[in-house]
Amino acid sequence: MNNTLIERINQRLKELGKSAQRVSIDATGAKDTVRKILDGTTKNPRVDTVEKIATALDTTAEWLMGKEDKSEATVVAQSELAPAAASNPQQWIMPNDIPVRGTAAGSLLRGAFQLSSDAIDYVRRPPALMGAKDIYALYVEGVSMEPQYFQGDLIYVHPHKPPRFGDVVVIQCGISHEDTEASIGILTKRTEQAIIITKRNPVNSTVEIKRANVIAVHKVLTTNELFGV
């Protein structure tokens, strides 16, 4: 296989700040397409597959294969994929003031993080959340919410918006006098003794969390809610 293809895929992943898994899903719907090319499992990828990967990487198949220079590829990609008048929002429109408080567990057993009141990072505030109080963000840990959320995906959580059945929620649980864990799932059922959430992977698997351990149930905001659509 052409080593140029591997080198240029890696180059575009780094430039765009995207993961191989995310580009694979955007391109083909399968999460391992790019990884298999990069590690040599797929030695001769189909032309149409390379074209789909190129589109997901905002470039051309010809450039990925080493048949044109980057300046040519960039012009083609921008003219085909991006609106001519598009521009990024000004920073003052999206202040960098949402605290990231850790990770929410995408696991079937227990939370992956001792949730902290102190921010480990800050991320930008989406337009629809201007003025919203106490919003915080988490990184998803694990695979049990795939394909809705992948490991490393950022989620925004609204502690004052009451969740409904069917909403994705973060459940905070106390595991000691000082430590708190966060688990993510689809709010499915409430009983006097427990709150039940459903996971995406395996399909329709459920987790029962004892109410005695629950500190809070917070709604994860959808893309529409983040941008006021």
N, C-alpha and C positions, 0 to 999 in steps of 0.2 A: 504494500500500500504506500501511496505517496506520503512521505513524512511531512511535506509541506502542509497537507490537510490537517494533520494533528497539530502542528505548530501554529497554524493560523486560527484554528478553532480555539486553542488555548489562549491565543492573543486576544481574540474578540471577547471571550469569557471574562478575561481580566479587565479589558477596557470598559465593558458594560457592567461589570460587577454582578454578573449572573452566574448561577450554578449550572453545571452540566445537566443536572436532573430537570431544572426548570426549563432550559432550552429544549431538552428532549420532549417534554410534555407539550410545550408550545408548538413544536415542529411536527410531531408525529402522534402525540397522545400517549406514547409509551415512555416510561421514565428512564430507561437504560440505553436508549439509542446512541446518544453522544458518548456515554461512558464506554460502550463496547467499541466504538471507533477509536477512542483515545487509548484504551488499554490493548488494542490489537485483536480483540475477539472478533470484530467485524473487519475483515481485511480489505474487502472490496465493496464498499457501500454503494447502493443503487444511486443512479444519477438523480432521480426524483427525491430521494432521501437527502442527498447533499443540498439540493435546491431548497428543500423545506428548512433544513438547518440554517442555511445561509439567510433565508428570510427572517428566521427567529433571531439571528445575530446581526440584523440590519446591514447585510452586505450581499455579495453575489456568490453564486456557486463557482464562477470563473476565478474570482479572487481566492476563495478558499482552496481551490485546486492549483493555485500558482500561475494562472493564465493571464492575469492582469495585475496592475499595481493597485495599491490601496486607494490612491486618490481617485482613480476611475471607479472603483467599487463603491466608495463613499458617495460620490455624486449620483450614481445609479440608485443606490439604496435610499438615499434621502428623497430623491425625486419620486420614487415609487411608493415609499412607505410613510413619509411624514408630510403633514400639511405644510404648505409653504409659509404660512403666517404663524405657525405654532411657536410658542415661546414658553419657557418655564415661568411659573409664578414668582413674583418678587419675594425675597426672603421675609420681608416684613409682613407679607400676607400669610405666611406659614411659619410662625415663630418656632424656634427649636426649644420647646418648653414642656413637652410631654415626657414624664419620667418613665424609664424602663425599669421595672421592679424585679426582673429575673426571667424565669421560664415557666410556662404552663405545661404540665405533663400530658403528652399524648401517649399514655400507657394504660394498660388494663389493670394495673395493680394499685399504684400509689403515686402521689405527687413527686415531681422530680426536683423540686426546688424549695428551699426554705425561703419563702417569700419575705422580702425585706421592705421596710418602710423607707429605706434609703435607696435612691436611684443608682443603678449601675451604669446608666447612660441616659441620654435625652434624644428624642426624635421630634420631627416636625409635626405641628398641629394642622390636621386637614381643615379645609375651609369651613365645613359644616360644624366644626367643634369650637369655633370662636366663642369664647365666653362660657363654655361648658366647664363645670368645676369637677376637680378630683379625677379627671380622666387619667388612666395610666396604660402602659403598654407592656406586653410580654412577648418573649420569643417561644415558639412552639418547640417542644422537646419530644422526640419519639415519632412513631409512625401511625398511631392508632386513629388519627383523624385524616389520613390520606384517603382520597385525593383532594379533599376540601382544603386541608392545611398540611403543608410539608414541614419537615424538621427545619428549623431556622426561620420560618415565616414569622413576620411581625403581626401581632394582633393588638387592636385597641379595645380597651375595656371601659364600660360606663357603669360606675357603681350606683348611680341614681336613676337608671332607666329600668323599670321592673321587667324582668324576663318573662316570656310566655313559653308555653310548651312548644317545642320545635325550634326554639332559639338555641344558638350555641352559647354556652355559658362557661365561666370560670368559677369553680367552687374552691373556696379557701377553707382549709381544714387545719385545726390546731393539733399538732403532734406532740407538743410539750408546752410548758408555760411560756417559752420564748420563741419557738419555731412555728412557722406556718407554711403549709404546702398548698400548691395550686394545681388543680386538675381541670382539663378542658373536655367538654363533651356536649351532646345535644340534650337539653332538658326534656325528660320523658315522663316522669311521674314523681309525685310527692306523696308520701304516707306519713303517718304520725311518727314512725320510727326511722325513715330513710328518705333520701333523695336519690332518684335513679337517673343516670345519664346513659346515652347510647353513643357508641363509637362507630366511626366509619369503616374501620379496618381492624379485625374481620367485620364483615357487613353485619349490622344490627346486633353486635355484641354489646352487652350492658354491664354497667358497674353500679353497685349499690353502696352508697355512702351514708353511714349512720348520722342522723341529725345531731346527735350529741357531740359529734366531732366537727360539725359545720359551723364556720364563723360567718361566712357570707356567700351569696350566690350572685354573681355579677354578669351582666350581659356583654357578649362580644359583639362589637358593632360590625354591620355588614358594609360592603363597599358603598352601597347607595346611601347609607346613613353617614358615612365618613365624608361624602362629597355632596350631600344634599340633593341627590337625584330623586 
